[in-house]
Amino acid sequence: MSSSFPDIPRPEAAARQAELWRKHPVEVARELIGWTLLVGGCGGRIVETEAYHHEDPASHSFSGRTPRNAVMFGPVGRAYVYRSYGIHWCLNFVCGEEPGSAVLIRAIEPTEGLDVMRQRRGLTDARALCSGPGKLCQALGITREHDGQALDAAPFHLVPGDAAAIVAGPRIGISRAAEAPWRFGEAGSRYLSRPFPQSAKTRDRSSTPRP
């Protein structure tokens, strides 16, 4: 695929990022749908996210600061990378009005560096390259070394974008606060980690209320 993300000047994109990271994680997770994420030139459009608030029992920060989750407590606009089940790396964006919140990047639609991502993943199907948090970290080459790095500096590159409609539903793979509809995705995307339930609500971006 060729490059399809908008050519927004870096100062303007950086200003939008700085404003975004200060919002409630649910707002951040919703707004990130349609943004382009590149890491070392590989990546694509963010199509699925999950929000985790510091008062959320499902959040790593709920019980307080530890060596593992220290990045979640500030500053905002940093990458929080952790190992899931001792196997997969997961990428989160630190944000929030108070310390301890983050947004998990669950899936992206690959648009840039596909050859490199296919080599890293050992497969050719573009829909399977980044359709899950562990998959996208492998495809983008994200490891613990990225933990704490600023999202507005290399190797990260974020470009604001839009999605025509966003669907919201329960988060995946958690036992606490599983009923919270804090998982967001681009409606109709073929690159989601998992389809949303039929009961999930679809809205255009402007009509989605604040948490």
CORNOR-V926201 format. One record per pair of residues at least 24 apart in sequence whose ideal C-beta (glycine too) atoms are under 7 Angstrom apart, sorted by the first residue. I is the first residue (numbers start at 1). J is the second residue. D is the distance in whole Angstrom. If there is no record, write none. Layout:
BEGIN
i=I j=J d=D
i=I j=J d=D
END
This chain:
BEGIN
i=1 j=111 d=5
i=1 j=114 d=7
i=3 j=111 d=7
i=3 j=112 d=6
i=4 j=111 d=6
i=5 j=36 d=4
i=5 j=159 d=5
i=5 j=161 d=6
i=6 j=159 d=6
i=6 j=161 d=7
i=8 j=159 d=6
i=8 j=160 d=6
i=13 j=158 d=7
i=13 j=159 d=6
i=13 j=160 d=6
i=14 j=152 d=5
i=16 j=160 d=5
i=17 j=77 d=6
i=17 j=151 d=7
i=17 j=152 d=6
i=17 j=158 d=6
i=18 j=77 d=7
i=21 j=76 d=4
i=21 j=77 d=4
i=21 j=95 d=5
i=22 j=76 d=6
i=22 j=97 d=7
i=23 j=95 d=7
i=24 j=96 d=7
i=24 j=97 d=6
i=24 j=210 d=7
i=24 j=211 d=6
i=25 j=51 d=4
i=25 j=52 d=6
i=25 j=53 d=5
i=25 j=95 d=5
i=25 j=96 d=5
i=25 j=101 d=4
i=25 j=102 d=7
i=25 j=103 d=5
i=26 j=51 d=4
i=26 j=182 d=6
i=26 j=211 d=4
i=27 j=210 d=6
i=28 j=93 d=7
i=28 j=95 d=5
i=28 j=103 d=5
i=29 j=103 d=5
i=29 j=182 d=7
i=29 j=184 d=5
i=30 j=166 d=6
i=30 j=184 d=5
i=30 j=208 d=6
i=32 j=103 d=6
i=33 j=163 d=5
i=33 j=166 d=5
i=33 j=184 d=6
i=33 j=185 d=7
i=33 j=186 d=5
i=34 j=161 d=4
i=34 j=162 d=5
i=34 j=163 d=4
i=34 j=186 d=7
i=35 j=158 d=6
i=35 j=159 d=6
i=35 j=160 d=6
i=35 j=161 d=5
i=36 j=158 d=7
i=36 j=159 d=4
i=36 j=161 d=6
i=37 j=105 d=7
i=37 j=108 d=6
i=37 j=158 d=6
i=38 j=112 d=6
i=38 j=157 d=4
i=39 j=140 d=4
i=39 j=141 d=7
i=39 j=142 d=6
i=39 j=155 d=5
i=39 j=156 d=6
i=40 j=141 d=6
i=40 j=155 d=4
i=41 j=112 d=6
i=41 j=113 d=5
i=42 j=112 d=6
i=42 j=113 d=3
i=42 j=116 d=5
i=42 j=117 d=5
i=42 j=139 d=7
i=42 j=140 d=5
i=42 j=141 d=7
i=43 j=108 d=6
i=43 j=112 d=6
i=43 j=113 d=7
i=43 j=140 d=6
i=44 j=108 d=5
i=44 j=109 d=5
i=44 j=110 d=4
i=44 j=111 d=4
i=44 j=112 d=6
i=44 j=130 d=7
i=45 j=108 d=6
i=45 j=109 d=4
i=45 j=111 d=6
i=45 j=161 d=6
i=46 j=105 d=6
i=46 j=108 d=5
i=47 j=107 d=5
i=47 j=108 d=6
i=47 j=109 d=5
i=47 j=185 d=6
i=47 j=186 d=4
i=47 j=189 d=4
i=47 j=191 d=5
i=47 j=192 d=6
i=48 j=106 d=4
i=48 j=107 d=4
i=48 j=184 d=7
i=48 j=185 d=4
i=48 j=192 d=5
i=48 j=193 d=6
i=49 j=103 d=5
i=49 j=104 d=6
i=49 j=105 d=6
i=49 j=106 d=6
i=49 j=184 d=5
i=50 j=103 d=7
i=50 j=104 d=4
i=50 j=106 d=6
i=50 j=171 d=5
i=50 j=182 d=6
i=50 j=183 d=5
i=51 j=103 d=6
i=51 j=182 d=4
i=52 j=101 d=6
i=52 j=102 d=5
i=52 j=104 d=7
i=53 j=101 d=5
i=54 j=96 d=7
i=54 j=98 d=6
i=54 j=99 d=7
i=54 j=100 d=3
i=54 j=101 d=5
i=56 j=177 d=6
i=57 j=176 d=4
i=57 j=177 d=5
i=58 j=171 d=7
i=58 j=174 d=5
i=58 j=176 d=5
i=58 j=177 d=5
i=59 j=100 d=7
i=61 j=100 d=4
i=71 j=147 d=6
i=71 j=148 d=5
i=72 j=100 d=5
i=72 j=102 d=5
i=73 j=99 d=4
i=73 j=100 d=6
i=74 j=99 d=5
i=77 j=150 d=6
i=77 j=151 d=5
i=77 j=152 d=6
i=78 j=148 d=6
i=78 j=149 d=7
i=78 j=150 d=6
i=78 j=151 d=7
i=79 j=146 d=5
i=79 j=147 d=6
i=79 j=148 d=7
i=79 j=149 d=5
i=79 j=151 d=6
i=79 j=156 d=7
i=80 j=147 d=7
i=81 j=142 d=6
i=81 j=144 d=6
i=81 j=146 d=5
i=81 j=147 d=4
i=84 j=134 d=6
i=88 j=133 d=7
i=88 j=134 d=3
i=88 j=137 d=7
i=89 j=134 d=7
i=89 j=137 d=4
i=89 j=142 d=5
i=89 j=143 d=6
i=90 j=133 d=4
i=90 j=134 d=7
i=90 j=137 d=6
i=91 j=133 d=7
i=91 j=137 d=6
i=91 j=142 d=5
i=93 j=151 d=6
i=104 j=133 d=6
i=105 j=133 d=7
i=105 j=136 d=7
i=106 j=132 d=7
i=106 j=133 d=5
i=106 j=193 d=5
i=107 j=131 d=5
i=107 j=132 d=6
i=107 j=136 d=6
i=107 j=191 d=6
i=107 j=192 d=5
i=107 j=193 d=5
i=108 j=136 d=6
i=108 j=191 d=7
i=109 j=189 d=7
i=109 j=191 d=4
i=127 j=190 d=6
i=127 j=191 d=6
i=130 j=191 d=7
i=131 j=191 d=6
i=131 j=192 d=7
i=131 j=193 d=5
i=132 j=193 d=4
i=162 j=205 d=7
i=163 j=205 d=7
i=164 j=204 d=7
i=165 j=202 d=5
i=165 j=203 d=7
i=165 j=204 d=6
i=166 j=203 d=6
i=166 j=205 d=6
i=166 j=208 d=6
i=167 j=196 d=5
i=167 j=200 d=5
i=167 j=201 d=7
i=167 j=202 d=5
i=168 j=200 d=6
i=168 j=201 d=5
i=169 j=196 d=4
i=169 j=197 d=6
i=169 j=200 d=3
END
